Amino acid sequence: MRQLEFQAQSAVLTAFTPVSHLKLMEHRLELWAKVFEASGEGIVIIDAQQHVLTANRAFSRSTGYELHELIGEFVGARGQLQGGVAALSVFGRGLAQGNNWQGEVTLQRREGGSYPAWLIISRVRNGQAADVSHYIATTIDISVRKRNEERIGFLAQHDVLTELPNRSLCIERLRQALQQAPRHGETLAVLFIDLDRLKNINDPLGHHAGDGLLRSVGRRLTESVRVGGTVSRLGGDEFVTLLNGVADGAEVAAIVDERLVPRLRQVHGIGGAELHVSDSIGIAVLPDSVQDIDTVMRHADAAMYQAKAHGRDTARFYSPELNERAQRRRQGRATDRRAALEAGHRRAADRVLRPDRDIARRDLQPARHRGLDRHHRHAAAVDRG
């Protein structure tokens, strides 16, 4: 408002400016500021000269750096820092790219340690011009996702109960050992270990006791093998142990007799109960056995069944004679299954084709004929009536 002379008269000039647009911009700026601070993702604003202008609270919480420690920090194209803020060292990886960039990085914490994050670098340009005015760096903590991925990957190759390598990982390590043993002139031993009469523990005490025993057995087997060996659980009460770099069968026998078996025979404290368990062990030593995964596994399995046949709680080395016996045993089981199947088919056919018995007369008479006889007797009675 201003007083002035207009047409020889005193006048007051009043100017009105619409503020609705300004108010709208103010509200939008306030909203963006709230979103910036309330975001759960770390956000860092960097100017065109690659200096930090500001960062939100989420980034400070994740890295441990306060805002005053971040402002003005230079992030070079190669991640070189003036102030030594380690959390910003990976930003240069994205700034060096010509376009927007995103990828997995590792962010350092102020007090030490680090965490995996997904970093997104976005460029802000001046209108239609090609010049970059600012960079927006967004960081997302992916620690939980990485842990879940690692857990899923672990369970894909390990037994859920004992966390020992499962069958697939056991076969893979056996394949690698078979390839490396001849190159280094080493001897490899494969042990099939089957717990004796685990059912006698599961039935009276419950499967939770059996599960605890299996975990205890897995730990003791792992303690019994040297570094580089593998203890795996195939399922049920069956374990496989790979011994690398042994001198010969005599050393394998010493490991089994002096370390493995004594530890398994010691008392297992499970849920307040003291449990004892014995085991039958089949051993295949290479290069005595054929250099083939399936054949080696069959050899160790045949030796284990031979140990069970000799009263359990013992160990047996594979020999060609054991293989012949195992083949005869498998052939015998197959013959028995075929015979049982054929006998079952014959009994089922007899039940379908067998004529019904007349219990009163004790003779064989098809049910169809008895129905006709009853019809004729009823018709004759009607005629007499």
PEPEMO-V704493 format. One record per residue. N is the residue number from 1. PSI is psi in radians with two decimals (none if undefined). NEAR is the number of other C-alpha atoms within 12 Angstrom. D_FIRST is the distance of its C-alpha to the first C-alpha in Angstrom with 2 decimals. Layout:
n=N psi=PSI near=NEAR d_first=D_FIRST
n=N psi=PSI near=NEAR d_first=D_FIRST
This chain:
n=1 psi=2.30 near=10 d_first=0.00
n=2 psi=2.40 near=11 d_first=3.82
n=3 psi=2.40 near=12 d_first=7.05
n=4 psi=2.98 near=13 d_first=9.98
n=5 psi=2.22 near=11 d_first=13.48
n=6 psi=2.06 near=11 d_first=14.51
n=7 psi=0.87 near=7 d_first=18.24
n=8 psi=0.36 near=7 d_first=18.99
n=9 psi=2.63 near=9 d_first=16.58
n=10 psi=2.31 near=11 d_first=13.51
n=11 psi=2.82 near=13 d_first=10.49
n=12 psi=2.16 near=12 d_first=6.77
n=13 psi=2.11 near=12 d_first=5.55
n=14 psi=2.24 near=10 d_first=4.46
n=15 psi=2.34 near=9 d_first=6.59
n=16 psi=2.22 near=7 d_first=9.28
n=17 psi=2.19 near=9 d_first=11.88
n=18 psi=2.31 near=9 d_first=15.27
n=19 psi=0.10 near=10 d_first=16.60
n=20 psi=-0.71 near=10 d_first=20.04
n=21 psi=-0.70 near=11 d_first=21.63
n=22 psi=-0.72 near=12 d_first=20.37
n=23 psi=-0.71 near=12 d_first=21.65
n=24 psi=-0.76 near=13 d_first=24.90
n=25 psi=-0.68 near=13 d_first=25.38
n=26 psi=-0.76 near=14 d_first=24.84
n=27 psi=-0.72 near=14 d_first=27.43
n=28 psi=-0.71 near=14 d_first=29.79
n=29 psi=-0.70 near=14 d_first=29.59
n=30 psi=-0.71 near=14 d_first=30.34
n=31 psi=-0.79 near=15 d_first=33.21
n=32 psi=-0.66 near=15 d_first=34.64
n=33 psi=-0.70 near=18 d_first=34.53
n=34 psi=-0.74 near=15 d_first=36.44
n=35 psi=-0.72 near=18 d_first=38.93
n=36 psi=-0.79 near=24 d_first=39.44
n=37 psi=-0.55 near=22 d_first=40.31
n=38 psi=-0.19 near=17 d_first=42.23
n=39 psi=2.45 near=23 d_first=44.37
n=40 psi=-0.13 near=20 d_first=48.06
n=41 psi=2.46 near=28 d_first=48.52
n=42 psi=2.32 near=36 d_first=47.84
n=43 psi=2.29 near=40 d_first=44.98
n=44 psi=2.26 near=40 d_first=44.34
n=45 psi=2.22 near=37 d_first=41.56
n=46 psi=2.40 near=34 d_first=42.76
n=47 psi=3.14 near=28 d_first=40.86
n=48 psi=-0.45 near=23 d_first=42.20
n=49 psi=0.15 near=20 d_first=44.06
n=50 psi=0.68 near=35 d_first=45.79
n=51 psi=2.54 near=33 d_first=44.30
n=52 psi=2.20 near=33 d_first=43.45
n=53 psi=-0.77 near=27 d_first=39.75
n=54 psi=2.92 near=31 d_first=40.21
n=55 psi=2.68 near=38 d_first=42.69
n=56 psi=3.06 near=36 d_first=42.68
n=57 psi=-0.56 near=27 d_first=44.67
n=58 psi=-0.69 near=26 d_first=47.44
n=59 psi=-0.68 near=37 d_first=48.34
n=60 psi=-0.69 near=32 d_first=48.43
n=61 psi=-0.71 near=24 d_first=50.66
n=62 psi=-0.69 near=33 d_first=53.02
n=63 psi=-0.36 near=36 d_first=53.45
n=64 psi=-0.01 near=27 d_first=52.91
n=65 psi=2.35 near=30 d_first=50.39
n=66 psi=2.81 near=21 d_first=47.18
n=67 psi=-0.70 near=24 d_first=43.88
n=68 psi=-0.38 near=18 d_first=43.70
n=69 psi=-0.36 near=24 d_first=47.15
n=70 psi=-0.63 near=34 d_first=46.11
n=71 psi=2.27 near=26 d_first=42.79
n=72 psi=-0.13 near=25 d_first=43.48
n=73 psi=2.42 near=33 d_first=47.04
n=74 psi=2.28 near=32 d_first=48.32
n=75 psi=1.79 near=38 d_first=50.31
n=76 psi=2.98 near=27 d_first=52.33
n=77 psi=-0.41 near=22 d_first=53.88
n=78 psi=0.25 near=18 d_first=57.11
n=79 psi=0.33 near=25 d_first=55.67
n=80 psi=2.35 near=23 d_first=55.89
n=81 psi=2.51 near=24 d_first=53.77
n=82 psi=-0.74 near=20 d_first=52.55
n=83 psi=-0.08 near=21 d_first=52.09
n=84 psi=0.41 near=21 d_first=55.03
n=85 psi=1.76 near=33 d_first=53.29
n=86 psi=-0.49 near=30 d_first=56.23
n=87 psi=-0.38 near=42 d_first=54.34
n=88 psi=-0.03 near=49 d_first=52.47
n=89 psi=-0.48 near=27 d_first=55.63
n=90 psi=-0.15 near=33 d_first=56.15
n=91 psi=-0.55 near=47 d_first=52.67
n=92 psi=-0.45 near=31 d_first=53.75
n=93 psi=-0.68 near=28 d_first=56.25
n=94 psi=-0.59 near=34 d_first=53.50
n=95 psi=-0.45 near=37 d_first=51.20
n=96 psi=-0.26 near=22 d_first=54.09
n=97 psi=2.68 near=19 d_first=54.25
n=98 psi=-0.47 near=16 d_first=52.58
n=99 psi=-3.02 near=18 d_first=51.21
n=100 psi=2.56 near=22 d_first=50.28
n=101 psi=2.59 near=24 d_first=53.13
n=102 psi=2.62 near=26 d_first=54.58
n=103 psi=3.00 near=22 d_first=57.78
n=104 psi=2.34 near=24 d_first=59.56
n=105 psi=2.99 near=29 d_first=59.16
n=106 psi=2.07 near=28 d_first=60.15
n=107 psi=2.34 near=34 d_first=57.40
n=108 psi=2.46 near=27 d_first=58.42
n=109 psi=2.71 near=25 d_first=57.40
n=110 psi=-0.72 near=23 d_first=56.32
n=111 psi=0.20 near=15 d_first=59.30
n=112 psi=2.84 near=15 d_first=61.76
n=113 psi=3.11 near=15 d_first=62.93
n=114 psi=3.00 near=20 d_first=61.28
n=115 psi=2.60 near=26 d_first=60.51
n=116 psi=2.48 near=26 d_first=60.51
n=117 psi=2.73 near=32 d_first=57.21
n=118 psi=2.05 near=28 d_first=56.01
n=119 psi=2.29 near=34 d_first=53.45
n=120 psi=2.09 near=32 d_first=51.03
n=121 psi=2.08 near=34 d_first=49.13
n=122 psi=2.50 near=29 d_first=46.33
n=123 psi=2.39 near=30 d_first=44.45
n=124 psi=2.18 near=22 d_first=40.73
n=125 psi=2.73 near=18 d_first=39.98
n=126 psi=1.65 near=13 d_first=36.87
n=127 psi=-2.26 near=10 d_first=36.36
n=128 psi=-0.10 near=9 d_first=39.22
n=129 psi=2.77 near=9 d_first=40.19
n=130 psi=-0.20 near=13 d_first=43.43
n=131 psi=2.44 near=16 d_first=42.19
n=132 psi=2.24 near=23 d_first=42.18
n=133 psi=-0.61 near=22 d_first=39.07
n=134 psi=2.83 near=25 d_first=40.42
n=135 psi=2.43 near=37 d_first=43.54
n=136 psi=2.04 near=35 d_first=43.72
n=137 psi=2.10 near=41 d_first=46.99
n=138 psi=2.25 near=35 d_first=48.03
n=139 psi=2.34 near=41 d_first=51.15
n=140 psi=2.11 near=31 d_first=53.17
n=141 psi=2.10 near=30 d_first=55.92
n=142 psi=0.48 near=23 d_first=59.12
n=143 psi=-0.81 near=21 d_first=61.54
n=144 psi=-0.75 near=14 d_first=62.58
n=145 psi=-0.72 near=16 d_first=63.12
n=146 psi=-0.71 near=18 d_first=65.20
n=147 psi=-0.73 near=15 d_first=67.31
n=148 psi=-0.72 near=13 d_first=67.93
n=149 psi=-0.72 near=14 d_first=68.93
n=150 psi=-0.68 near=15 d_first=71.26
n=151 psi=-0.74 near=16 d_first=72.77
n=152 psi=-0.76 near=15 d_first=73.37
n=153 psi=-0.65 near=16 d_first=74.93
n=154 psi=-0.81 near=18 d_first=77.09
n=155 psi=-0.41 near=21 d_first=78.33
n=156 psi=-0.40 near=18 d_first=79.22
n=157 psi=0.13 near=25 d_first=81.84
n=158 psi=2.68 near=26 d_first=82.77
n=159 psi=2.33 near=29 d_first=84.49
n=160 psi=-0.70 near=22 d_first=82.12
n=161 psi=-0.92 near=26 d_first=84.55
n=162 psi=-0.24 near=31 d_first=85.80
n=163 psi=0.39 near=26 d_first=83.11
n=164 psi=2.80 near=34 d_first=86.00
n=165 psi=2.44 near=34 d_first=86.04
n=166 psi=-2.96 near=31 d_first=86.95
n=167 psi=-0.77 near=28 d_first=89.47
n=168 psi=-0.76 near=21 d_first=87.26
n=169 psi=-0.63 near=27 d_first=86.31
n=170 psi=-0.80 near=31 d_first=89.93
n=171 psi=-0.70 near=28 d_first=91.19
n=172 psi=-0.76 near=19 d_first=88.65
n=173 psi=-0.60 near=30 d_first=89.68
n=174 psi=-0.69 near=37 d_first=93.32
n=175 psi=-0.77 near=22 d_first=92.78
n=176 psi=-0.71 near=21 d_first=91.23
n=177 psi=-0.66 near=32 d_first=94.05
n=178 psi=-0.56 near=33 d_first=96.69
n=179 psi=-0.63 near=22 d_first=95.20
n=180 psi=-0.55 near=20 d_first=94.93
n=181 psi=-0.83 near=25 d_first=98.23
n=182 psi=-0.59 near=17 d_first=100.55
n=183 psi=-0.64 near=13 d_first=98.47
n=184 psi=0.08 near=15 d_first=98.77
n=185 psi=0.58 near=18 d_first=102.25
n=186 psi=2.80 near=23 d_first=101.07
n=187 psi=2.40 near=31 d_first=102.50
n=188 psi=2.40 near=41 d_first=100.34
n=189 psi=2.38 near=44 d_first=101.25
n=190 psi=2.15 near=55 d_first=99.87
n=191 psi=2.14 near=49 d_first=100.48
n=192 psi=2.12 near=45 d_first=100.32
n=193 psi=2.14 near=47 d_first=100.00
n=194 psi=2.16 near=41 d_first=100.57
n=195 psi=2.40 near=39 d_first=100.42
n=196 psi=2.22 near=29 d_first=103.57
n=197 psi=0.83 near=22 d_first=103.38
n=198 psi=-0.45 near=29 d_first=99.67
n=199 psi=-0.53 near=19 d_first=100.22
n=200 psi=-0.26 near=18 d_first=102.19
n=201 psi=-0.71 near=26 d_first=99.01
n=202 psi=-0.74 near=20 d_first=96.58
n=203 psi=-0.91 near=13 d_first=98.73
n=204 psi=-0.55 near=12 d_first=99.32
n=205 psi=-0.26 near=21 d_first=96.14
n=206 psi=2.79 near=17 d_first=93.60
n=207 psi=-0.38 near=19 d_first=91.73
n=208 psi=-0.59 near=18 d_first=89.25
n=209 psi=-0.73 near=27 d_first=92.21
n=210 psi=-0.68 near=33 d_first=93.26
n=211 psi=-0.74 near=26 d_first=89.75
n=212 psi=-0.66 near=28 d_first=89.68
n=213 psi=-0.72 near=38 d_first=93.08
n=214 psi=-0.70 near=42 d_first=91.95
n=215 psi=-0.72 near=29 d_first=88.98
n=216 psi=-0.73 near=31 d_first=91.35
n=217 psi=-0.74 near=44 d_first=93.82
n=218 psi=-0.74 near=39 d_first=91.09
n=219 psi=-0.74 near=26 d_first=90.02
n=220 psi=-0.61 near=27 d_first=93.61
n=221 psi=-0.72 near=37 d_first=94.41
n=222 psi=-0.67 near=31 d_first=91.38
n=223 psi=-0.40 near=23 d_first=92.60
n=224 psi=-0.40 near=29 d_first=96.05
n=225 psi=2.71 near=33 d_first=95.21
n=226 psi=2.95 near=21 d_first=94.45
n=227 psi=2.32 near=14 d_first=91.16
n=228 psi=-0.27 near=19 d_first=90.73
n=229 psi=2.93 near=27 d_first=92.61
n=230 psi=2.30 near=37 d_first=91.11
n=231 psi=2.16 near=42 d_first=91.60
n=232 psi=2.75 near=44 d_first=90.46
n=233 psi=2.12 near=39 d_first=90.92
n=234 psi=-0.42 near=31 d_first=92.06
n=235 psi=2.72 near=25 d_first=91.76
n=236 psi=-2.24 near=27 d_first=93.73
n=237 psi=0.45 near=32 d_first=95.97
n=238 psi=2.26 near=32 d_first=96.38
n=239 psi=2.67 near=41 d_first=95.13
n=240 psi=2.33 near=46 d_first=95.63
n=241 psi=2.29 near=47 d_first=95.75
n=242 psi=2.18 near=46 d_first=95.73
n=243 psi=2.01 near=42 d_first=97.37
n=244 psi=2.59 near=35 d_first=96.65
n=245 psi=0.45 near=30 d_first=98.69
n=246 psi=2.70 near=29 d_first=101.74
n=247 psi=-0.84 near=22 d_first=105.02
n=248 psi=-3.02 near=22 d_first=107.27
n=249 psi=-0.52 near=28 d_first=108.32
n=250 psi=-0.69 near=17 d_first=109.74
n=251 psi=-0.66 near=20 d_first=106.32
n=252 psi=-0.79 near=36 d_first=104.81
n=253 psi=-0.67 near=28 d_first=107.55
n=254 psi=-0.72 near=19 d_first=106.87
n=255 psi=-0.75 near=28 d_first=103.14
n=256 psi=-0.83 near=37 d_first=103.97
n=257 psi=-0.58 near=21 d_first=106.76
n=258 psi=-0.37 near=17 d_first=105.28
n=259 psi=-0.95 near=22 d_first=101.55
n=260 psi=-1.02 near=35 d_first=100.50
n=261 psi=-0.82 near=30 d_first=103.15
n=262 psi=-0.67 near=24 d_first=103.37
n=263 psi=-0.67 near=27 d_first=99.62
n=264 psi=-0.51 near=36 d_first=99.59
n=265 psi=-0.28 near=28 d_first=102.56
n=266 psi=2.74 near=19 d_first=100.83
n=267 psi=2.38 near=19 d_first=99.51
n=268 psi=2.00 near=27 d_first=96.13
n=269 psi=1.88 near=19 d_first=94.18
n=270 psi=1.98 near=23 d_first=92.26
n=271 psi=0.68 near=17 d_first=90.59
n=272 psi=-0.14 near=11 d_first=93.04
n=273 psi=2.58 near=16 d_first=96.06
n=274 psi=1.97 near=18 d_first=98.29
n=275 psi=2.50 near=26 d_first=99.01
n=276 psi=2.53 near=28 d_first=101.56
n=277 psi=2.51 near=31 d_first=101.59
n=278 psi=2.97 near=32 d_first=103.91
n=279 psi=2.65 near=36 d_first=103.31
n=280 psi=2.26 near=41 d_first=105.22
n=281 psi=2.25 near=44 d_first=104.34
n=282 psi=2.34 near=46 d_first=105.18
n=283 psi=2.25 near=44 d_first=104.94
n=284 psi=2.15 near=45 d_first=104.88
n=285 psi=2.29 near=41 d_first=105.13
n=286 psi=2.50 near=41 d_first=104.21
n=287 psi=0.21 near=27 d_first=105.69
n=288 psi=-0.65 near=24 d_first=108.58
n=289 psi=2.90 near=29 d_first=106.66
n=290 psi=2.50 near=21 d_first=105.51
n=291 psi=1.11 near=28 d_first=102.21
n=292 psi=2.32 near=21 d_first=100.47
n=293 psi=-0.91 near=24 d_first=97.85
n=294 psi=-0.71 near=17 d_first=99.36
n=295 psi=-0.72 near=22 d_first=102.87
n=296 psi=-0.77 near=35 d_first=101.92
n=297 psi=-0.70 near=37 d_first=100.23
n=298 psi=-0.67 near=31 d_first=103.31
n=299 psi=-0.82 near=40 d_first=105.59
n=300 psi=-0.66 near=44 d_first=103.73
n=301 psi=-0.73 near=37 d_first=103.61
n=302 psi=-0.72 near=40 d_first=107.35
n=303 psi=-0.64 near=41 d_first=108.09
n=304 psi=-0.74 near=41 d_first=105.97
n=305 psi=-0.56 near=38 d_first=107.91
n=306 psi=-0.66 near=33 d_first=111.11
n=307 psi=-0.70 near=31 d_first=109.96
n=308 psi=-0.68 near=26 d_first=109.38
n=309 psi=-0.42 near=22 d_first=112.82
n=310 psi=0.46 near=16 d_first=114.40
n=311 psi=0.12 near=18 d_first=113.23
n=312 psi=-3.13 near=24 d_first=109.51
n=313 psi=0.76 near=30 d_first=108.11
n=314 psi=3.05 near=32 d_first=109.26
n=315 psi=2.56 near=38 d_first=108.25
n=316 psi=2.41 near=37 d_first=109.91
n=317 psi=2.58 near=36 d_first=109.58
n=318 psi=2.51 near=38 d_first=109.59
n=319 psi=2.77 near=27 d_first=112.79
n=320 psi=-0.58 near=20 d_first=113.98
n=321 psi=-0.68 near=15 d_first=116.26
n=322 psi=-0.64 near=27 d_first=113.28
n=323 psi=-0.72 near=28 d_first=111.63
n=324 psi=-0.74 near=18 d_first=114.74
n=325 psi=-0.71 near=21 d_first=114.83
n=326 psi=-0.71 near=26 d_first=111.16
n=327 psi=-0.74 near=20 d_first=111.73
n=328 psi=-0.66 near=15 d_first=114.73
n=329 psi=-0.75 near=18 d_first=112.70
n=330 psi=-0.70 near=17 d_first=109.89
n=331 psi=-0.69 near=14 d_first=112.44
n=332 psi=-0.73 near=14 d_first=114.14
n=333 psi=-0.70 near=14 d_first=110.90
n=334 psi=-0.72 near=14 d_first=110.13
n=335 psi=-0.75 near=14 d_first=113.68
n=336 psi=-0.71 near=14 d_first=113.31
n=337 psi=-0.73 near=14 d_first=110.01
n=338 psi=-0.72 near=14 d_first=111.56
n=339 psi=-0.74 near=14 d_first=114.58
n=340 psi=-0.68 near=14 d_first=112.44
n=341 psi=-0.76 near=14 d_first=110.33
n=342 psi=-0.70 near=14 d_first=113.44
n=343 psi=-0.67 near=14 d_first=114.98
n=344 psi=-0.70 near=14 d_first=111.82
n=345 psi=-0.70 near=14 d_first=111.91
n=346 psi=-0.73 near=15 d_first=115.58
n=347 psi=-0.68 near=14 d_first=114.95
n=348 psi=-0.68 near=13 d_first=112.08
n=349 psi=-0.68 near=13 d_first=114.33
n=350 psi=-0.70 near=13 d_first=117.14
n=351 psi=-0.56 near=12 d_first=114.87
n=352 psi=-0.72 near=11 d_first=113.78
n=353 psi=-0.19 near=11 d_first=117.25
n=354 psi=2.27 near=15 d_first=119.41
n=355 psi=2.60 near=17 d_first=121.06
n=356 psi=2.55 near=19 d_first=120.37
n=357 psi=2.37 near=16 d_first=123.10
n=358 psi=1.83 near=16 d_first=124.82
n=359 psi=-0.63 near=10 d_first=125.01
n=360 psi=-0.76 near=8 d_first=127.64
n=361 psi=-0.24 near=10 d_first=130.08
n=362 psi=0.50 near=9 d_first=129.22
n=363 psi=2.96 near=13 d_first=129.51
n=364 psi=2.14 near=16 d_first=127.09
n=365 psi=2.06 near=19 d_first=125.93
n=366 psi=2.51 near=16 d_first=122.84
n=367 psi=-0.55 near=17 d_first=120.48
n=368 psi=-0.72 near=15 d_first=120.57
n=369 psi=-0.66 near=16 d_first=124.37
n=370 psi=-0.61 near=19 d_first=124.09
n=371 psi=-0.67 near=14 d_first=121.68
n=372 psi=-0.71 near=14 d_first=124.20
n=373 psi=-0.76 near=15 d_first=127.04
n=374 psi=-0.62 near=14 d_first=125.06
n=375 psi=-0.76 near=14 d_first=124.39
n=376 psi=-0.70 near=14 d_first=128.09
n=377 psi=-0.66 near=14 d_first=129.17
n=378 psi=-0.71 near=14 d_first=126.75
n=379 psi=-0.70 near=13 d_first=127.98
n=380 psi=-0.67 near=12 d_first=131.61
n=381 psi=-0.67 near=11 d_first=130.87
n=382 psi=-0.69 near=10 d_first=129.32
n=383 psi=-0.71 near=9 d_first=132.42
n=384 psi=-0.60 near=8 d_first=134.72
n=385 psi=none near=7 d_first=132.69
